[in-house]
C-alpha cells in the first residue's frame, strides 16, 4: 500500500525548511509534497502579473500540484497564509483532501485582528504599498536584517518568539526573506488581507485539526476557536506558551498533537519529500 501524502502549504515568505520538525516526526508514516507560491523563490512571476496573485490563484496551484502527482485525496497542512490557501482550495474543489491541519492561521481578513486590534487593517496595507515604492531599499535591508545575530534575541524580548525556539531553524527561515521579490511579496500580502474564506468553513466535512500558540499575536485565540466552532468535524489544540512559530518552538507538543490526530491514518511505503515551484 502506498504511503499517504501530506501537502504542505507554506506561510508567506517561508519555504519547506520551516516544516523540518513536523516532517521529522511524521516521515516514518507519510510522504510530503510542497511548492513555492507563484512569484516567490523558484516560482516565477505569473504571466497575468498582479492579477495572478490572489489567494484563489495560489489555491489553484495547490490543486495543480496534486493533479500533477495524481494525488486524489491527500492530507493537507497549512501554516499562516497556507491556512487561507487550503480553505480557498476547498472552495474550488470540495473533495480534494481527506483531512486538514491548520496551524497559526485564520479564515480571512487577517489584519483585522492582528495583535488583537483592528488598527492594523489600515496600517499594514499602507506599509506594504510603501514597501513596493521602496522595493530597492527594502531588498538591500532584508539580507542584513535577517542575518543579524541579534535578530532572534530581539524578537524573543519583544514577545514575538518563545525563548525555546529552534534558533538555527528560525534563522534559516528568516534568511529566506533575503531572496524574496519584494514587490511581488508585498502584493501577495495585500491580497492576503483582502481574502476571506470564512463562509467555506461550514462546508468542510473532512477531519480538521487547528493548532494555535497561546502567545500567537497574529492569530488571536478567539479567532482560532471561532473557526473550530464553525467547522463540522474540527478539533482545537492550544500549544501553551507558543507564538506564531509553534512548530519551531514546541516541536514535541506539536508532534504529539499531530500523531494523535493522524492515529489510524498510518502507511507503509518508503518516505519521500518533494518540493517544487508553483504550477502557474
Order of alpha helices (4+ residues) and beta strands (2+ residues): beta-alpha-beta-alpha-beta-alpha-beta-alpha-alpha-alpha-alpha-alpha-beta-alpha-beta-alpha-alpha-beta
